[in-house]
Amino acid sequence: MGYRRMKSAVTICLVPEARQGPFVFHDGLEAGCLAAAELGFDAVEVFPASAADLPLEQLRGLLVTHGLTLAAVGTGAGWVKHGLHLCHADPVIRGRAREFIAAIVDVAGLLGAPAIIGSMQGRSDATMPREMALDHLADALHELGRVAAAHGQALLYEPLNRYETNLFNRQVDAAEWLRLRGIRHVKLLCDLFHMNIEEPDLAAALVTCGDLVGHVHWADSNRQAVGFGHADIPPVVAALESIGYRGFLSAEVFPLPTPQDAARQSQASFRHHVARLAS
């Protein structure tokens, strides 16, 4: 029964500067939504250049035409294009980062989807000690979580691996911190690629996080489609079932060997590990 509502999603990147990033489709919303529908995905996850650059009505129409939903909207272009993040030593830049994210939270909310904070969380350094950085992060998550809640959504916070941030690398540590700080309206984006680097036991981490698991990036150990690496997937899916997870398994993976191959393998792995168990 737990598997019945887990849904598949695939990523569409609209940011030319992120073309080398781990996104499946890079050739626009129309082509991406068509391909997602043809391959049987339930939803798309979109990575726009900004809120203003996300064509709201076009996307809404494409979702209806192709019978898709919007799984989530990424905010990372604020870092990739503008160098913005929430823990910058300059308060002006921190403020611009919040504004950039809040605008995307609003647009995503209008489409019934959450927004993701991943790379825009930033990191601590000599100019921004860790405890101070975490204070800034907590304050931003409180504020942006309220913006998301106004749309009936949770804000998705993504712990990243040690090479991308030094704030939180493990899901359990992030979950404990969210609870300790009393940060509401925020859930975790549990990315299996990052987790394969940082977690001693992926399944145990998901179970411990429990109802804070809000979104899952369906990626193998090498950031390729599930099945193209060596991640042990059955315990992960069993853990998600055990906590009653009903959200998306979204393929944020490299388009290798081709975008179609990556998407096809992502959907095949979803059907093998998840969808067939709902029957």
C-alpha positions as CSV (number, residue, x, y, z in Angstrom):
1,M,0.0,0.0,0.0
2,G,2.8,2.4,0.8
3,Y,4.1,2.4,-2.8
4,R,0.8,3.3,-4.3
5,R,1.3,7.0,-4.1
6,M,5.0,7.4,-4.7
7,K,5.4,9.1,-8.0
8,S,8.1,9.4,-10.6
9,A,9.6,12.7,-11.8
10,V,12.3,13.9,-14.1
11,T,14.3,17.1,-14.2
12,I,14.2,19.9,-16.8
13,C,17.0,22.5,-16.7
14,L,16.3,26.0,-18.2
15,V,19.7,27.5,-17.2
16,P,22.4,27.4,-19.9
17,E,25.1,28.0,-17.3
18,A,24.0,24.7,-15.7
19,R,24.1,22.6,-18.8
20,Q,26.9,20.4,-17.4
21,G,24.9,19.8,-14.3
22,P,22.9,16.7,-13.2
23,F,19.7,17.4,-15.1
24,V,18.1,15.1,-17.6
25,F,16.6,17.5,-20.1
26,H,18.1,20.8,-21.2
27,D,16.1,21.7,-24.4
28,G,13.2,23.7,-23.0
29,L,9.9,23.0,-21.3
30,E,8.0,21.9,-24.3
31,A,10.5,19.2,-25.3
32,G,11.1,18.1,-21.7
33,C,7.4,17.8,-20.8
34,L,6.7,15.9,-24.0
35,A,9.5,13.4,-23.4
36,A,8.5,13.0,-19.7
37,A,4.9,12.2,-20.7
38,E,6.0,9.8,-23.5
39,L,8.2,7.9,-21.0
40,G,5.4,7.6,-18.4
41,F,6.7,10.0,-15.7
42,D,4.1,11.5,-13.4
43,A,5.8,14.8,-13.0
44,V,8.6,17.2,-13.9
45,E,11.0,19.1,-11.7
46,V,12.1,22.4,-13.2
47,F,15.3,24.4,-12.6
48,P,14.7,27.9,-13.9
49,A,17.0,30.9,-14.3
50,S,14.8,32.9,-11.9
51,A,11.1,33.3,-11.0
52,A,10.7,35.9,-13.8
53,D,12.2,33.5,-16.3
54,L,9.8,30.7,-15.6
55,P,6.9,31.0,-18.1
56,L,4.0,30.3,-15.7
57,E,1.2,30.0,-18.2
58,Q,3.2,28.0,-20.7
59,L,4.2,25.6,-18.0
60,R,0.7,25.3,-16.6
61,G,-0.6,24.6,-20.1
62,L,2.1,22.0,-20.8
63,L,1.4,20.2,-17.5
64,V,-2.3,20.0,-18.4
65,T,-1.7,18.9,-22.0
66,H,0.6,16.1,-21.0
67,G,-1.1,15.0,-17.9
68,L,1.9,15.9,-15.7
69,T,2.2,17.6,-12.3
70,L,5.0,19.8,-11.1
71,A,7.1,18.0,-8.5
72,A,9.4,20.9,-7.4
73,V,11.2,24.0,-8.6
74,G,14.9,24.6,-8.0
75,T,16.5,27.8,-6.8
76,G,20.1,27.0,-7.5
77,A,20.4,29.4,-10.4
78,G,20.8,32.2,-7.8
79,W,24.1,30.6,-6.9
80,V,25.1,29.5,-10.4
81,K,24.3,32.7,-12.2
82,H,24.6,35.4,-9.5
83,G,26.8,34.0,-6.7
84,L,24.0,34.4,-4.1
85,H,23.6,32.3,-1.0
86,L,22.0,32.5,2.4
87,C,25.2,32.5,4.5
88,H,27.2,35.1,2.7
89,A,29.2,37.5,4.9
90,D,27.6,40.5,3.1
91,P,24.1,41.1,4.5
92,V,23.1,42.7,1.1
93,I,23.9,39.5,-0.7
94,R,22.1,37.5,1.9
95,G,19.0,39.7,1.4
96,R,19.2,39.3,-2.3
97,A,19.4,35.6,-1.9
98,R,16.3,35.5,0.2
99,E,14.4,37.6,-2.3
100,F,15.5,35.4,-5.2
101,I,14.3,32.3,-3.4
102,A,11.1,33.8,-2.1
103,A,10.1,34.8,-5.7
104,I,10.6,31.2,-6.8
105,V,8.7,29.9,-3.8
106,D,5.8,32.1,-4.8
107,V,5.8,31.0,-8.5
108,A,6.2,27.3,-7.5
109,G,3.3,27.7,-5.0
110,L,1.0,29.1,-7.7
111,L,1.6,25.8,-9.5
112,G,1.0,23.7,-6.4
113,A,4.7,22.7,-6.0
114,P,7.4,23.3,-3.4
115,A,10.7,25.1,-4.0
116,I,14.2,23.6,-3.2
117,I,17.1,25.2,-1.3
118,G,20.2,23.3,-2.2
119,S,23.3,25.1,-3.4
120,M,21.9,28.5,-2.2
121,Q,22.3,27.5,1.4
122,G,26.0,28.4,1.1
123,R,28.7,27.4,3.5
124,S,30.7,28.7,6.4
125,D,34.3,30.0,6.0
126,A,36.8,32.4,7.7
127,T,34.4,35.3,7.2
128,M,31.4,33.4,8.4
129,P,31.9,31.0,11.3
130,R,29.7,27.9,11.3
131,E,27.4,28.9,14.2
132,M,26.8,32.3,12.7
133,A,26.1,30.7,9.3
134,L,23.6,28.3,10.9
135,D,21.9,31.2,12.6
136,H,21.5,32.9,9.2
137,L,20.3,29.7,7.6
138,A,17.8,29.1,10.4
139,D,16.4,32.6,10.1
140,A,16.1,32.3,6.3
141,L,14.4,28.9,6.5
142,H,11.9,30.3,9.1
143,E,11.0,33.2,6.8
144,L,10.9,31.3,3.5
145,G,9.1,28.4,5.1
146,R,6.3,30.8,6.0
147,V,6.2,32.0,2.4
148,A,5.8,28.4,1.2
149,A,3.2,27.6,3.9
150,A,1.1,30.5,2.5
151,H,0.7,28.4,-0.7
152,G,0.0,25.2,1.3
153,Q,3.5,23.9,0.5
154,A,6.6,22.9,2.5
155,L,10.0,24.4,1.7
156,L,12.5,21.7,0.7
157,Y,16.0,21.9,2.3
158,E,18.7,19.7,0.8
159,P,21.7,18.6,2.7
160,L,24.6,18.3,0.3
161,N,27.8,16.3,0.3
162,R,31.0,17.5,1.9
163,Y,32.4,18.8,-1.4
164,E,29.5,21.2,-1.9
165,T,28.8,22.5,1.6
166,N,30.1,22.3,5.2
167,L,26.8,23.1,6.8
168,F,24.9,19.8,6.8
169,N,26.0,16.7,4.9
170,R,23.9,14.0,6.7
171,Q,20.2,13.9,6.7
172,V,19.9,12.9,10.3
173,D,22.0,15.8,11.5
174,A,19.9,18.2,9.4
175,A,16.6,16.7,10.7
176,E,17.8,17.0,14.3
177,W,18.8,20.6,13.8
178,L,15.4,21.5,12.1
179,R,13.6,20.0,15.1
180,L,15.9,21.7,17.7
181,R,15.4,25.1,16.0
182,G,11.7,24.6,15.8
183,I,11.8,25.3,12.0
184,R,8.3,24.7,10.7
185,H,7.1,24.3,7.1
186,V,10.5,22.9,6.0
187,K,11.1,19.3,5.0
188,L,14.2,17.5,3.8
189,L,15.1,16.8,0.2
190,C,16.9,13.5,0.5
191,D,19.2,13.1,-2.5
192,L,20.4,9.5,-2.9
193,F,23.7,10.6,-4.6
194,H,24.7,12.9,-1.7
195,M,23.5,10.2,0.8
196,N,25.7,7.6,-0.9
197,I,28.7,9.7,-0.1
198,E,27.7,10.7,3.4
199,E,25.4,8.2,5.1
200,P,26.6,4.9,6.6
201,D,23.1,3.5,6.1
202,L,20.8,5.2,3.6
203,A,17.7,3.3,4.7
204,A,18.3,3.9,8.4
205,A,18.8,7.6,7.8
206,L,15.4,7.8,6.0
207,V,13.6,6.0,8.8
208,T,15.1,8.3,11.4
209,C,14.1,11.4,9.5
210,G,10.6,10.0,9.1
211,D,8.0,12.6,8.4
212,L,10.6,15.2,7.6
213,V,11.4,13.4,4.3
214,G,9.6,15.7,1.8
215,H,11.2,14.9,-1.6
216,V,13.7,12.3,-2.9
217,H,16.2,12.7,-5.7
218,W,16.3,9.3,-7.4
219,A,20.0,9.0,-8.4
220,D,22.6,6.4,-8.2
221,S,26.0,6.5,-6.5
222,N,27.7,8.0,-9.6
223,R,24.9,10.6,-10.2
224,Q,23.7,8.7,-13.1
225,A,20.3,7.0,-13.5
226,V,19.4,4.5,-10.8
227,G,20.8,1.1,-12.1
228,F,23.9,2.7,-13.7
229,G,25.8,2.8,-10.4
230,H,26.1,0.6,-7.3
231,A,23.6,2.0,-4.8
232,D,21.6,-0.7,-2.9
233,I,18.1,0.5,-3.8
234,P,15.7,-2.1,-2.4
235,P,16.4,-1.1,1.3
236,V,15.9,2.5,0.4
237,V,12.5,1.9,-1.2
238,A,11.5,-0.3,1.8
239,A,12.5,2.5,4.2
240,L,10.4,5.0,2.3
241,E,7.4,2.6,2.4
242,S,7.9,2.1,6.2
243,I,7.7,5.9,6.9
244,G,4.6,6.2,4.6
245,Y,6.4,8.4,2.1
246,R,4.0,9.5,-0.7
247,G,6.1,12.0,-2.6
248,F,8.2,12.1,-5.7
249,L,11.2,10.1,-6.7
250,S,12.8,12.6,-9.0
251,A,15.6,11.8,-11.4
252,E,18.2,14.5,-10.9
253,V,20.9,12.7,-12.8
254,F,23.4,13.3,-15.6
255,P,22.0,12.9,-19.1
256,L,24.2,10.0,-19.8
257,P,24.8,8.3,-22.1
258,T,22.1,10.4,-23.6
259,P,19.1,12.3,-22.1
260,Q,16.7,9.7,-23.5
261,D,18.8,6.9,-22.1
262,A,19.0,8.5,-18.7
263,A,15.3,9.2,-18.6
264,R,14.3,5.8,-19.8
265,Q,16.6,4.1,-17.3
266,S,15.2,6.3,-14.5
267,Q,11.7,5.3,-15.4
268,A,12.6,1.6,-15.8
269,S,14.3,1.6,-12.3
270,F,11.2,3.3,-10.8
271,R,8.9,0.7,-12.3
272,H,11.2,-2.2,-11.2
273,H,11.7,-1.0,-7.6
274,V,8.6,0.9,-6.9
275,A,5.6,0.8,-9.2
276,R,5.4,-2.9,-9.6
277,L,5.1,-3.3,-5.8
278,A,1.9,-1.2,-5.8
279,S,-0.1,-3.9,-7.6
